[in-house]
């Protein structure tokens, strides 16, 4: 089945130690999104790629970066995780921007010690 | 700027009764509206969306939603609730037309916990 895959499902890192979260998709969608969802809160968009075009949200901290080496994969890099970065990180894809449905992966729960 | 309000943190319904989860929105253009459901420690699952056309939208698992432009609402409904419907429900909006300046993602409401009691 076509799907959005996130690895790992759970990630534990140390304060200040760089960490990378992975997302892959078999849907061949043009757009890939990263959302941050803190406990009991709504998901919040960090950035998205439309093909190779990177679009950062104005309030996304510089500590968060992303890479999309090809259509199928997208990575979220947190350069120096703080305790406040502990959250569920959701990857989503859509065929195009605009009216198209976004399809979400299962998420990666990040714990910062 | 676009925004979504889900006024109820929690909705309790007896199994077999109809359910409604409320959502209102604010956009500058025309809205694209979505409902997603989230089970514990899982990603979001798409239920239904309104883009244009018929104001009553039918989606997965027997859910439907009615778009009301005058009231800027998009309430989620189901005629007969199941215990398995218990989950966290998110309403989301995307403003149109897309300006190309970022913020292409969805803006979500804070979520409503739906609890179906046997």
Interface residues (C-beta under 8 A of the other chain):
Chain A: X4 X6 X31 X33 X35 X40 X41 X42 X43 X44 X45 X48 X50 X55 X56 X57 X58 X88 X90 X92 X97 X98 X99 X101 X102 X103 X104 X105 X106 X107 X109
Chain B: X32 X34 X36 X41 X42 X43 X44 X45 X46 X49 X51 X90 X94 X96 X97 X98 X102 X103 X104 X105 X106 X107 X108 X109 X110 X111
